[in-house]
Amino acid sequence: MREVYVVAVYDVAVERLDKVRGVLRQYLNWVQNSAFEGELTVGALEELKLKLKDVIRDDRDSILFYSVSN
């Protein structure tokens, strides 16, 4: 399986902050406020994005993913 190095940064409403952090912690390592990083398979990254889509509101929240192939 192909792995990618991922950095996720986010700006979400305070009422969804704990849920977003909880999902991100299942996949990535916390590095500082509003930022997580780690290596994931491409499939795990897509799974993470789907889980977060159920938590955030597109009109108020922002989550950005930066990924680099190994």
mmCIF file of the N, C-alpha and C atoms, coordinates in Angstrom:
data_MODEL
# 
_entry.id   MODEL 
# 
loop_
_atom_site.group_PDB 
_atom_site.id 
_atom_site.type_symbol 
_atom_site.label_atom_id 
_atom_site.label_alt_id 
_atom_site.label_comp_id 
_atom_site.label_asym_id 
_atom_site.label_entity_id 
_atom_site.label_seq_id 
_atom_site.pdbx_PDB_ins_code 
_atom_site.Cartn_x 
_atom_site.Cartn_y 
_atom_site.Cartn_z 
_atom_site.occupancy 
_atom_site.B_iso_or_equiv 
_atom_site.pdbx_formal_charge 
_atom_site.auth_seq_id 
_atom_site.auth_comp_id 
_atom_site.auth_asym_id 
_atom_site.auth_atom_id 
_atom_site.pdbx_PDB_model_num 
ATOM 1   N N  . MET A 1 1  ? 0.827   -1.188 0.000  1.00 0.00 ? 1  MET A N  1 
ATOM 2   C CA . MET A 1 1  ? 0.000   0.000  0.000  1.00 0.00 ? 1  MET A CA 1 
ATOM 3   C C  . MET A 1 1  ? 0.868   1.247  0.000  1.00 0.00 ? 1  MET A C  1 
ATOM 4   N N  . ARG A 1 2  ? 0.430   2.218  -0.744 1.00 0.00 ? 2  ARG A N  1 
ATOM 5   C CA . ARG A 1 2  ? 1.166   3.468  -0.840 1.00 0.00 ? 2  ARG A CA 1 
ATOM 6   C C  . ARG A 1 2  ? 0.861   4.346  0.367  1.00 0.00 ? 2  ARG A C  1 
ATOM 7   N N  . GLU A 1 3  ? 1.898   4.880  0.981  1.00 0.00 ? 3  GLU A N  1 
ATOM 8   C CA . GLU A 1 3  ? 1.731   5.779  2.123  1.00 0.00 ? 3  GLU A CA 1 
ATOM 9   C C  . GLU A 1 3  ? 2.090   7.199  1.722  1.00 0.00 ? 3  GLU A C  1 
ATOM 10  N N  . VAL A 1 4  ? 1.435   8.136  2.398  1.00 0.00 ? 4  VAL A N  1 
ATOM 11  C CA . VAL A 1 4  ? 1.713   9.549  2.189  1.00 0.00 ? 4  VAL A CA 1 
ATOM 12  C C  . VAL A 1 4  ? 1.914   10.202 3.552  1.00 0.00 ? 4  VAL A C  1 
ATOM 13  N N  . TYR A 1 5  ? 2.741   11.222 3.576  1.00 0.00 ? 5  TYR A N  1 
ATOM 14  C CA . TYR A 1 5  ? 2.925   12.032 4.776  1.00 0.00 ? 5  TYR A CA 1 
ATOM 15  C C  . TYR A 1 5  ? 1.886   13.137 4.715  1.00 0.00 ? 5  TYR A C  1 
ATOM 16  N N  . VAL A 1 6  ? 1.112   13.287 5.780  1.00 0.00 ? 6  VAL A N  1 
ATOM 17  C CA . VAL A 1 6  ? -0.027  14.202 5.779  1.00 0.00 ? 6  VAL A CA 1 
ATOM 18  C C  . VAL A 1 6  ? 0.118   15.236 6.891  1.00 0.00 ? 6  VAL A C  1 
ATOM 19  N N  . VAL A 1 7  ? -0.176  16.480 6.551  1.00 0.00 ? 7  VAL A N  1 
ATOM 20  C CA . VAL A 1 7  ? -0.332  17.545 7.535  1.00 0.00 ? 7  VAL A CA 1 
ATOM 21  C C  . VAL A 1 7  ? -1.767  18.035 7.406  1.00 0.00 ? 7  VAL A C  1 
ATOM 22  N N  . ALA A 1 8  ? -2.478  18.063 8.524  1.00 0.00 ? 8  ALA A N  1 
ATOM 23  C CA . ALA A 1 8  ? -3.857  18.560 8.541  1.00 0.00 ? 8  ALA A CA 1 
ATOM 24  C C  . ALA A 1 8  ? -3.915  19.791 9.434  1.00 0.00 ? 8  ALA A C  1 
ATOM 25  N N  . VAL A 1 9  ? -4.485  20.846 8.922  1.00 0.00 ? 9  VAL A N  1 
ATOM 26  C CA . VAL A 1 9  ? -4.689  22.070 9.701  1.00 0.00 ? 9  VAL A CA 1 
ATOM 27  C C  . VAL A 1 9  ? -6.166  22.429 9.615  1.00 0.00 ? 9  VAL A C  1 
ATOM 28  N N  . TYR A 1 10 ? -6.679  22.998 10.685 1.00 0.00 ? 10 TYR A N  1 
ATOM 29  C CA . TYR A 1 10 ? -8.115  23.240 10.707 1.00 0.00 ? 10 TYR A CA 1 
ATOM 30  C C  . TYR A 1 10 ? -8.475  24.499 11.469 1.00 0.00 ? 10 TYR A C  1 
ATOM 31  N N  . ASP A 1 11 ? -9.643  25.013 11.128 1.00 0.00 ? 11 ASP A N  1 
ATOM 32  C CA . ASP A 1 11 ? -10.267 26.123 11.833 1.00 0.00 ? 11 ASP A CA 1 
ATOM 33  C C  . ASP A 1 11 ? -11.749 25.771 11.891 1.00 0.00 ? 11 ASP A C  1 
ATOM 34  N N  . VAL A 1 12 ? -12.204 25.314 13.045 1.00 0.00 ? 12 VAL A N  1 
ATOM 35  C CA . VAL A 1 12 ? -13.592 24.870 13.196 1.00 0.00 ? 12 VAL A CA 1 
ATOM 36  C C  . VAL A 1 12 ? -14.238 25.591 14.371 1.00 0.00 ? 12 VAL A C  1 
ATOM 37  N N  . ALA A 1 13 ? -15.547 25.633 14.345 1.00 0.00 ? 13 ALA A N  1 
ATOM 38  C CA . ALA A 1 13 ? -16.297 26.267 15.429 1.00 0.00 ? 13 ALA A CA 1 
ATOM 39  C C  . ALA A 1 13 ? -16.045 25.510 16.733 1.00 0.00 ? 13 ALA A C  1 
ATOM 40  N N  . VAL A 1 14 ? -16.035 26.233 17.831 1.00 0.00 ? 14 VAL A N  1 
ATOM 41  C CA . VAL A 1 14 ? -15.691 25.673 19.131 1.00 0.00 ? 14 VAL A CA 1 
ATOM 42  C C  . VAL A 1 14 ? -16.598 24.500 19.513 1.00 0.00 ? 14 VAL A C  1 
ATOM 43  N N  . GLU A 1 15 ? -17.850 24.522 19.090 1.00 0.00 ? 15 GLU A N  1 
ATOM 44  C CA . GLU A 1 15 ? -18.762 23.436 19.461 1.00 0.00 ? 15 GLU A CA 1 
ATOM 45  C C  . GLU A 1 15 ? -18.443 22.118 18.748 1.00 0.00 ? 15 GLU A C  1 
ATOM 46  N N  . ARG A 1 16 ? -17.645 22.157 17.688 1.00 0.00 ? 16 ARG A N  1 
ATOM 47  C CA . ARG A 1 16 ? -17.242 20.937 16.987 1.00 0.00 ? 16 ARG A CA 1 
ATOM 48  C C  . ARG A 1 16 ? -15.762 20.603 17.179 1.00 0.00 ? 16 ARG A C  1 
ATOM 49  N N  . LEU A 1 17 ? -15.062 21.427 17.909 1.00 0.00 ? 17 LEU A N  1 
ATOM 50  C CA . LEU A 1 17 ? -13.619 21.275 18.069 1.00 0.00 ? 17 LEU A CA 1 
ATOM 51  C C  . LEU A 1 17 ? -13.216 19.931 18.665 1.00 0.00 ? 17 LEU A C  1 
ATOM 52  N N  . ASP A 1 18 ? -13.843 19.515 19.744 1.00 0.00 ? 18 ASP A N  1 
ATOM 53  C CA . ASP A 1 18 ? -13.479 18.244 20.377 1.00 0.00 ? 18 ASP A CA 1 
ATOM 54  C C  . ASP A 1 18 ? -13.744 17.052 19.470 1.00 0.00 ? 18 ASP A C  1 
ATOM 55  N N  . LYS A 1 19 ? -14.833 17.087 18.723 1.00 0.00 ? 19 LYS A N  1 
ATOM 56  C CA . LYS A 1 19 ? -15.138 15.984 17.805 1.00 0.00 ? 19 LYS A CA 1 
ATOM 57  C C  . LYS A 1 19 ? -14.109 15.908 16.681 1.00 0.00 ? 19 LYS A C  1 
ATOM 58  N N  . VAL A 1 20 ? -13.752 17.061 16.133 1.00 0.00 ? 20 VAL A N  1 
ATOM 59  C CA . VAL A 1 20 ? -12.755 17.082 15.053 1.00 0.00 ? 20 VAL A CA 1 
ATOM 60  C C  . VAL A 1 20 ? -11.411 16.574 15.564 1.00 0.00 ? 20 VAL A C  1 
ATOM 61  N N  . ARG A 1 21 ? -10.986 17.059 16.712 1.00 0.00 ? 21 ARG A N  1 
ATOM 62  C CA . ARG A 1 21 ? -9.715  16.590 17.288 1.00 0.00 ? 21 ARG A CA 1 
ATOM 63  C C  . ARG A 1 21 ? -9.753  15.092 17.560 1.00 0.00 ? 21 ARG A C  1 
ATOM 64  N N  . GLY A 1 22 ? -10.886 14.602 18.055 1.00 0.00 ? 22 GLY A N  1 
ATOM 65  C CA . GLY A 1 22 ? -11.018 13.178 18.343 1.00 0.00 ? 22 GLY A CA 1 
ATOM 66  C C  . GLY A 1 22 ? -10.850 12.322 17.102 1.00 0.00 ? 22 GLY A C  1 
ATOM 67  N N  . VAL A 1 23 ? -11.440 12.746 16.004 1.00 0.00 ? 23 VAL A N  1 
ATOM 68  C CA . VAL A 1 23 ? -11.292 11.997 14.746 1.00 0.00 ? 23 VAL A CA 1 
ATOM 69  C C  . VAL A 1 23 ? -9.856  12.063 14.257 1.00 0.00 ? 23 VAL A C  1 
ATOM 70  N N  . LEU A 1 24 ? -9.269  13.252 14.264 1.00 0.00 ? 24 LEU A N  1 
ATOM 71  C CA . LEU A 1 24 ? -7.890  13.395 13.797 1.00 0.00 ? 24 LEU A CA 1 
ATOM 72  C C  . LEU A 1 24 ? -6.919  12.570 14.630 1.00 0.00 ? 24 LEU A C  1 
ATOM 73  N N  . ARG A 1 25 ? -7.136  12.499 15.938 1.00 0.00 ? 25 ARG A N  1 
ATOM 74  C CA . ARG A 1 25 ? -6.237  11.733 16.814 1.00 0.00 ? 25 ARG A CA 1 
ATOM 75  C C  . ARG A 1 25 ? -6.259  10.242 16.513 1.00 0.00 ? 25 ARG A C  1 
ATOM 76  N N  . GLN A 1 26 ? -7.326  9.754  15.911 1.00 0.00 ? 26 GLN A N  1 
ATOM 77  C CA . GLN A 1 26 ? -7.406  8.346  15.541 1.00 0.00 ? 26 GLN A CA 1 
ATOM 78  C C  . GLN A 1 26 ? -6.441  8.005  14.409 1.00 0.00 ? 26 GLN A C  1 
ATOM 79  N N  . TYR A 1 27 ? -6.029  9.014  13.648 1.00 0.00 ? 27 TYR A N  1 
ATOM 80  C CA . TYR A 1 27 ? -5.211  8.777  12.453 1.00 0.00 ? 27 TYR A CA 1 
ATOM 81  C C  . TYR A 1 27 ? -3.849  9.451  12.478 1.00 0.00 ? 27 TYR A C  1 
ATOM 82  N N  . LEU A 1 28 ? -3.760  10.624 13.111 1.00 0.00 ? 28 LEU A N  1 
ATOM 83  C CA . LEU A 1 28 ? -2.551  11.440 13.026 1.00 0.00 ? 28 LEU A CA 1 
ATOM 84  C C  . LEU A 1 28 ? -2.065  11.853 14.408 1.00 0.00 ? 28 LEU A C  1 
ATOM 85  N N  . ASN A 1 29 ? -0.896  12.440 14.465 1.00 0.00 ? 29 ASN A N  1 
ATOM 86  C CA . ASN A 1 29 ? -0.294  12.904 15.712 1.00 0.00 ? 29 ASN A CA 1 
ATOM 87  C C  . ASN A 1 29 ? -0.463  14.418 15.841 1.00 0.00 ? 29 ASN A C  1 
ATOM 88  N N  . TRP A 1 30 ? -0.862  14.846 17.028 1.00 0.00 ? 30 TRP A N  1 
ATOM 89  C CA . TRP A 1 30 ? -1.024  16.263 17.300 1.00 0.00 ? 30 TRP A CA 1 
ATOM 90  C C  . TRP A 1 30 ? 0.356   16.906 17.395 1.00 0.00 ? 30 TRP A C  1 
ATOM 91  N N  . VAL A 1 31 ? 0.557   18.047 16.719 1.00 0.00 ? 31 VAL A N  1 
ATOM 92  C CA . VAL A 1 31 ? 1.853   18.726 16.775 1.00 0.00 ? 31 VAL A CA 1 
ATOM 93  C C  . VAL A 1 31 ? 1.759   20.121 17.374 1.00 0.00 ? 31 VAL A C  1 
ATOM 94  N N  . GLN A 1 32 ? 0.634   20.780 17.210 1.00 0.00 ? 32 GLN A N  1 
ATOM 95  C CA . GLN A 1 32 ? 0.396   22.079 17.839 1.00 0.00 ? 32 GLN A CA 1 
ATOM 96  C C  . GLN A 1 32 ? -1.071  22.417 17.640 1.00 0.00 ? 32 GLN A C  1 
ATOM 97  N N  . ASN A 1 33 ? -1.510  23.518 18.258 1.00 0.00 ? 33 ASN A N  1 
ATOM 98  C CA . ASN A 1 33 ? -2.916  23.893 18.111 1.00 0.00 ? 33 ASN A CA 1 
ATOM 99  C C  . ASN A 1 33 ? -3.313  23.917 16.644 1.00 0.00 ? 33 ASN A C  1 
ATOM 100 N N  . SER A 1 34 ? -4.385  23.238 16.349 1.00 0.00 ? 34 SER A N  1 
ATOM 101 C CA . SER A 1 34 ? -4.973  23.205 15.004 1.00 0.00 ? 34 SER A CA 1 
ATOM 102 C C  . SER A 1 34 ? -4.103  22.531 13.958 1.00 0.00 ? 34 SER A C  1 
ATOM 103 N N  . ALA A 1 35 ? -3.173  21.671 14.350 1.00 0.00 ? 35 ALA A N  1 
ATOM 104 C CA . ALA A 1 35 ? -2.324  20.987 13.371 1.00 0.00 ? 35 ALA A CA 1 
ATOM 105 C C  . ALA A 1 35 ? -2.001  19.561 13.817 1.00 0.00 ? 35 ALA A C  1 
ATOM 106 N N  . PHE A 1 36 ? -2.151  18.639 12.871 1.00 0.00 ? 36 PHE A N  1 
ATOM 107 C CA . PHE A 1 36 ? -1.803  17.235 13.080 1.00 0.00 ? 36 PHE A CA 1 
ATOM 108 C C  . PHE A 1 36 ? -0.938  16.793 11.911 1.00 0.00 ? 36 PHE A C  1 
ATOM 109 N N  . GLU A 1 37 ? -0.150  15.722 12.122 1.00 0.00 ? 37 GLU A N  1 
ATOM 110 C CA . GLU A 1 37 ? 0.692   15.201 11.054 1.00 0.00 ? 37 GLU A CA 1 
ATOM 111 C C  . GLU A 1 37 ? 0.883   13.705 11.233 1.00 0.00 ? 37 GLU A C  1 
ATOM 112 N N  . GLY A 1 38 ? 1.327   13.041 10.178 1.00 0.00 ? 38 GLY A N  1 
ATOM 113 C CA . GLY A 1 38 ? 1.643   11.625 10.269 1.00 0.00 ? 38 GLY A CA 1 
ATOM 114 C C  . GLY A 1 38 ? 1.607   10.963 8.909  1.00 0.00 ? 38 GLY A C  1 
ATOM 115 N N  . GLU A 1 39 ? 1.968   9.676  8.904  1.00 0.00 ? 39 GLU A N  1 
ATOM 116 C CA . GLU A 1 39 ? 1.943   8.886  7.672  1.00 0.00 ? 39 GLU A CA 1 
ATOM 117 C C  . GLU A 1 39 ? 0.686   8.041  7.646  1.00 0.00 ? 39 GLU A C  1 
ATOM 118 N N  . LEU A 1 40 ? 0.019   8.058  6.506  1.00 0.00 ? 40 LEU A N  1 
ATOM 119 C CA . LEU A 1 40 ? -1.207  7.287  6.309  1.00 0.00 ? 40 LEU A CA 1 
ATOM 120 C C  . LEU A 1 40 ? -1.171  6.617  4.949  1.00 0.00 ? 40 LEU A C  1 
ATOM 121 N N  . THR A 1 41 ? -1.898  5.525  4.829  1.00 0.00 ? 41 THR A N  1 
ATOM 122 C CA . THR A 1 41 ? -2.122  4.990  3.493  1.00 0.00 ? 41 THR A CA 1 
ATOM 123 C C  . THR A 1 41 ? -3.122  5.910  2.802  1.00 0.00 ? 41 THR A C  1 
ATOM 124 N N  . VAL A 1 42 ? -3.155  5.839  1.506  1.00 0.00 ? 42 VAL A N  1 
ATOM 125 C CA . VAL A 1 42 ? -4.093  6.669  0.750  1.00 0.00 ? 42 VAL A CA 1 
ATOM 126 C C  . VAL A 1 42 ? -5.524  6.327  1.165  1.00 0.00 ? 42 VAL A C  1 
ATOM 127 N N  . GLY A 1 43 ? -5.801  5.055  1.389  1.00 0.00 ? 43 GLY A N  1 
ATOM 128 C CA . GLY A 1 43 ? -7.132  4.637  1.819  1.00 0.00 ? 43 GLY A CA 1 
ATOM 129 C C  . GLY A 1 43 ? -7.509  5.194  3.178  1.00 0.00 ? 43 GLY A C  1 
ATOM 130 N N  . ALA A 1 44 ? -6.566  5.193  4.114  1.00 0.00 ? 44 ALA A N  1 
ATOM 131 C CA . ALA A 1 44 ? -6.830  5.735  5.450  1.00 0.00 ? 44 ALA A CA 1 
ATOM 132 C C  . ALA A 1 44 ? -7.075  7.237  5.388  1.00 0.00 ? 44 ALA A C  1 
ATOM 133 N N  . LEU A 1 45 ? -6.371  7.930  4.512  1.00 0.00 ? 45 LEU A N  1 
ATOM 134 C CA . LEU A 1 45 ? -6.588  9.371  4.350  1.00 0.00 ? 45 LEU A CA 1 
ATOM 135 C C  . LEU A 1 45 ? -8.006  9.637  3.841  1.00 0.00 ? 45 LEU A C  1 
ATOM 136 N N  . GLU A 1 46 ? -8.450  8.865  2.879  1.00 0.00 ? 46 GLU A N  1 
ATOM 137 C CA . GLU A 1 46 ? -9.809  9.037  2.361  1.00 0.00 ? 46 GLU A CA 1 
ATOM 138 C C  . GLU A 1 46 ? -10.845 8.719  3.436  1.00 0.00 ? 46 GLU A C  1 
ATOM 139 N N  . GLU A 1 47 ? -10.581 7.695  4.229  1.00 0.00 ? 47 GLU A N  1 
ATOM 140 C CA . GLU A 1 47 ? -11.470 7.342  5.339  1.00 0.00 ? 47 GLU A CA 1 
ATOM 141 C C  . GLU A 1 47 ? -11.552 8.483  6.355  1.00 0.00 ? 47 GLU A C  1 
ATOM 142 N N  . LEU A 1 48 ? -10.412 9.066  6.681  1.00 0.00 ? 48 LEU A N  1 
ATOM 143 C CA . LEU A 1 48 ? -10.356 10.196 7.601  1.00 0.00 ? 48 LEU A CA 1 
ATOM 144 C C  . LEU A 1 48 ? -11.184 11.367 7.075  1.00 0.00 ? 48 LEU A C  1 
ATOM 145 N N  . LYS A 1 49 ? -11.035 11.676 5.814  1.00 0.00 ? 49 LYS A N  1 
ATOM 146 C CA . LYS A 1 49 ? -11.782 12.789 5.226  1.00 0.00 ? 49 LYS A CA 1 
ATOM 147 C C  . LYS A 1 49 ? -13.286 12.542 5.293  1.00 0.00 ? 49 LYS A C  1 
ATOM 148 N N  . LEU A 1 50 ? -13.703 11.301 5.051  1.00 0.00 ? 50 LEU A N  1 
ATOM 149 C CA . LEU A 1 50 ? -15.131 10.976 5.120  1.00 0.00 ? 50 LEU A CA 1 
ATOM 150 C C  . LEU A 1 50 ? -15.673 11.119 6.538  1.00 0.00 ? 50 LEU A C  1 
ATOM 151 N N  . LYS A 1 51 ? -14.911 10.671 7.519  1.00 0.00 ? 51 LYS A N  1 
ATOM 152 C CA . LYS A 1 51 ? -15.349 10.799 8.912  1.00 0.00 ? 51 LYS A CA 1 
ATOM 153 C C  . LYS A 1 51 ? -15.474 12.264 9.311  1.00 0.00 ? 51 LYS A C  1 
ATOM 154 N N  . LEU A 1 52 ? -14.527 13.082 8.887  1.00 0.00 ? 52 LEU A N  1 
ATOM 155 C CA . LEU A 1 52 ? -14.578 14.501 9.226  1.00 0.00 ? 52 LEU A CA 1 
ATOM 156 C C  . LEU A 1 52 ? -15.729 15.211 8.529  1.00 0.00 ? 52 LEU A C  1 
ATOM 157 N N  . LYS A 1 53 ? -16.070 14.759 7.340  1.00 0.00 ? 53 LYS A N  1 
ATOM 158 C CA . LYS A 1 53 ? -17.185 15.376 6.612  1.00 0.00 ? 53 LYS A CA 1 
ATOM 159 C C  . LYS A 1 53 ? -18.496 15.228 7.382  1.00 0.00 ? 53 LYS A C  1 
ATOM 160 N N  . ASP A 1 54 ? -18.614 14.153 8.170  1.00 0.00 ? 54 ASP A N  1 
ATOM 161 C CA . ASP A 1 54 ? -19.809 13.943 8.997  1.00 0.00 ? 54 ASP A CA 1 
ATOM 162 C C  . ASP A 1 54 ? -19.839 14.859 10.216 1.00 0.00 ? 54 ASP A C  1 
ATOM 163 N N  . VAL A 1 55 ? -18.701 15.436 10.585 1.00 0.00 ? 55 VAL A N  1 
ATOM 164 C CA . VAL A 1 55 ? -18.594 16.237 11.801 1.00 0.00 ? 55 VAL A CA 1 
ATOM 165 C C  . VAL A 1 55 ? -18.654 17.735 11.523 1.00 0.00 ? 55 VAL A C  1 
ATOM 166 N N  . ILE A 1 56 ? -18.040 18.171 10.440 1.00 0.00 ? 56 ILE A N  1 
ATOM 167 C CA . ILE A 1 56 ? -17.910 19.613 10.192 1.00 0.00 ? 56 ILE A CA 1 
ATOM 168 C C  . ILE A 1 56 ? -19.106 20.185 9.433  1.00 0.00 ? 56 ILE A C  1 
ATOM 169 N N  . ARG A 1 57 ? -19.177 21.495 9.438  1.00 0.00 ? 57 ARG A N  1 
ATOM 170 C CA . ARG A 1 57 ? -20.132 22.223 8.612  1.00 0.00 ? 57 ARG A CA 1 
ATOM 171 C C  . ARG A 1 57 ? -19.338 22.963 7.547  1.00 0.00 ? 57 ARG A C  1 
ATOM 172 N N  . ASP A 1 58 ? -19.615 22.656 6.301  1.00 0.00 ? 58 ASP A N  1 
ATOM 173 C CA . ASP A 1 58 ? -18.867 23.257 5.194  1.00 0.00 ? 58 ASP A CA 1 
ATOM 174 C C  . ASP A 1 58 ? -18.963 24.776 5.143  1.00 0.00 ? 58 ASP A C  1 
ATOM 175 N N  . ASP A 1 59 ? -20.058 25.313 5.620  1.00 0.00 ? 59 ASP A N  1 
ATOM 176 C CA . ASP A 1 59 ? -20.243 26.761 5.541  1.00 0.00 ? 59 ASP A CA 1 
ATOM 177 C C  . ASP A 1 59 ? -19.555 27.522 6.676  1.00 0.00 ? 59 ASP A C  1 
ATOM 178 N N  . ARG A 1 60 ? -19.065 26.802 7.698  1.00 0.00 ? 60 ARG A N  1 
ATOM 179 C CA . ARG A 1 60 ? -18.440 27.484 8.839  1.00 0.00 ? 60 ARG A CA 1 
ATOM 180 C C  . ARG A 1 60 ? -17.055 26.965 9.211  1.00 0.00 ? 60 ARG A C  1 
ATOM 181 N N  . ASP A 1 61 ? -16.732 25.759 8.807  1.00 0.00 ? 61 ASP A N  1 
ATOM 182 C CA . ASP A 1 61 ? -15.481 25.126 9.221  1.00 0.00 ? 61 ASP A CA 1 
ATOM 183 C C  . ASP A 1 61 ? -14.554 24.924 8.031  1.00 0.00 ? 61 ASP A C  1 
ATOM 184 N N  . SER A 1 62 ? -13.267 24.813 8.351  1.00 0.00 ? 62 SER A N  1 
ATOM 185 C CA . SER A 1 62 ? -12.267 24.589 7.315  1.00 0.00 ? 62 SER A CA 1 
ATOM 186 C C  . SER A 1 62 ? -11.232 23.580 7.807  1.00 0.00 ? 62 SER A C  1 
ATOM 187 N N  . ILE A 1 63 ? -10.992 22.555 6.999  1.00 0.00 ? 63 ILE A N  1 
ATOM 188 C CA . ILE A 1 63 ? -9.923  21.601 7.274  1.00 0.00 ? 63 ILE A CA 1 
ATOM 189 C C  . ILE A 1 63 ? -9.140  21.440 5.978  1.00 0.00 ? 63 ILE A C  1 
ATOM 190 N N  . LEU A 1 64 ? -7.835  21.664 6.051  1.00 0.00 ? 64 LEU A N  1 
ATOM 191 C CA . LEU A 1 64 ? -6.965  21.535 4.894  1.00 0.00 ? 64 LEU A CA 1 
ATOM 192 C C  . LEU A 1 64 ? -5.995  20.381 5.103  1.00 0.00 ? 64 LEU A C  1 
ATOM 193 N N  . PHE A 1 65 ? -5.773  19.616 4.051  1.00 0.00 ? 65 PHE A N  1 
ATOM 194 C CA . PHE A 1 65 ? -4.822  18.510 4.077  1.00 0.00 ? 65 PHE A CA 1 
ATOM 195 C C  . PHE A 1 65 ? -3.720  18.776 3.067  1.00 0.00 ? 65 PHE A C  1 
ATOM 196 N N  . TYR A 1 66 ? -2.495  18.618 3.526  1.00 0.00 ? 66 TYR A N  1 
ATOM 197 C CA . TYR A 1 66 ? -1.335  18.693 2.656  1.00 0.00 ? 66 TYR A CA 1 
ATOM 198 C C  . TYR A 1 66 ? -0.694  17.313 2.698  1.00 0.00 ? 66 TYR A C  1 
ATOM 199 N N  . SER A 1 67 ? -0.460  16.710 1.548  1.00 0.00 ? 67 SER A N  1 
ATOM 200 C CA . SER A 1 67 ? 0.133   15.373 1.542  1.00 0.00 ? 67 SER A CA 1 
ATOM 201 C C  . SER A 1 67 ? 1.274   15.304 0.549  1.00 0.00 ? 67 SER A C  1 
ATOM 202 N N  . VAL A 1 68 ? 2.275   14.485 0.919  1.00 0.00 ? 68 VAL A N  1 
ATOM 203 C CA . VAL A 1 68 ? 3.453   14.287 0.103  1.00 0.00 ? 68 VAL A CA 1 
ATOM 204 C C  . VAL A 1 68 ? 3.712   12.791 0.029  1.00 0.00 ? 68 VAL A C  1 
ATOM 205 N N  . SER A 1 69 ? 3.907   12.285 -1.174 1.00 0.00 ? 69 SER A N  1 
ATOM 206 C CA . SER A 1 69 ? 4.224   10.865 -1.329 1.00 0.00 ? 69 SER A CA 1 
ATOM 207 C C  . SER A 1 69 ? 5.628   10.577 -0.819 1.00 0.00 ? 69 SER A C  1 
ATOM 208 N N  . ASN A 1 70 ? 5.793   9.398  -0.255 1.00 0.00 ? 70 ASN A N  1 
ATOM 209 C CA . ASN A 1 70 ? 7.125   8.990  0.217  1.00 0.00 ? 70 ASN A CA 1 
ATOM 210 C C  . ASN A 1 70 ? 7.961   8.492  -0.926 1.00 0.00 ? 70 ASN A C  1 
# 
